[in-house]
Amino acid sequence: MRALAEFVMRGRKQATLVVVGAALLPMFFWLSAAAGSLVLLRRGLNDAIGVVAWAMLPGLAWWYFGDPRVLLVLVGTLGLAHLLRSQSAWRPVMLASVALGVVFTLTLGSVFAEPIASLTGEVQKLLPQALPGVWEQMPVEEQERLQAILRSVLVGLLAALLQIGALLSLMLGRFWQAQLYNPGGFGEEFRALRFTPLSGMLLLVGMLAGPNLGPGLAMLTPLCSVPLAFAAVALVHGLVAQGRLARFWLFGLYGALVLLLQAIYPLLVLLAIFDSLFDFRGRASRMPGQGPKNGEG
C-alpha cells in the first residue's frame, strides 16, 4: 500500500489515474476516496480539486445507474479530510461524521425508497412474532409509529455503513500521509481520540432520545453510535501503547468485531461513554507531546 501512496503523490496525473480508476470499480470506491483524501491532506483543497473533480464523473455515472454510494463516500470523505486538515484532530471529524450521516440518510431514503419500503415491510411481518401478545394490544397509532421508527432506523443503518466507510477511507489516507512523511504520526493522533463528557453525553442523548423525539430522528441511533465505537477502538490502542494492556487485546478486539459484531458493538459504545467521563488513559500518563500531529509532525 505504501507503493500505491507514493505513486499517488508522484504527480497530478498519477493521482488522477488512481482516484478515477478506483471510482470506476464498484468494490474499490473506498480506495478512490482514500487516495483523494491523501492528496487533499498533503497539498490542500485547491490542488486536490483538479484531481477529485475527475473522480466525481464516475461517481455521477454510478448515481445515474442507481447507486449513489460512490459519490457520497467520495464527497463525504473529502469533506472530512478538509476538516481534519484544518483542525488536526479526530474528535471534530467524528462529530462531523454524524451530520454527514444525516445527509447520507436523506439521500438513501430518497434514492432507495422502494427497496427500503420493501425491506421494512418484510421486517414488519416479524413484529407480531418478536412481540407476541404485545403487538396485538398496541393501538393502531402506536403500531404505525413503531413502523415509521423501524424504517428510519433501517435507513440510518445503511447510512451508518457509508459513514463508517468514509471514516475508514479518511483514516487510510491519513495513514498513508503519516507513513510517507511522519512514520508513527497517525498512530499517536488516533490514540489521542477521546470525547469530552459533554460531547460524549450529546452522542448518547442522540442515540437514546432520537426515536422519542420523532420517528424520523430514529436514524440518529446508529449514526451517533459510530463515533463512540471508533473512540473505544482508539482507547484500546492507547492502553496497549501505554503497556497497560497486552497486545493480545487488539487481536481479540478485531476478532470479536468480525465474529461477534452485534455483541461487541454495544460494549464499545458504552466503553467510549465511560472513557469520556473517567479518561482511562489518564492525562498524566500520556507521553510528552502526544496528540494531534497533523499527519506529518
Buried (B, 14 or more C-beta within 10 A) or exposed (E): EEEBBEBBBEEBEBBBBBBBBBBBEEEBBBBBBBBBBBBBBBBEBEBBEEBBEBBBEBBEBBBEEEBBBBBBBBBBBBBBBBBBBEBBBBBBBBBBBBEBBBBBBBBBBEBBEEEBEEBBEEBBEEBEEEEEEEBEEBEEEEBEBBBBBBBBBBBBBBBBBBBBBBBBBBBBBBBBBBBBBBEEBBBBBBBBBBBEEEBBBBBBEBBEEBBEEEBBBBBBBBBBBBBBBBBBBBBBBBBBBBEEBEEEBBEBBEEBBEEEEEEBBEEBBEBBBEBBEEBBBEEEBBEEEBEBBBBEE
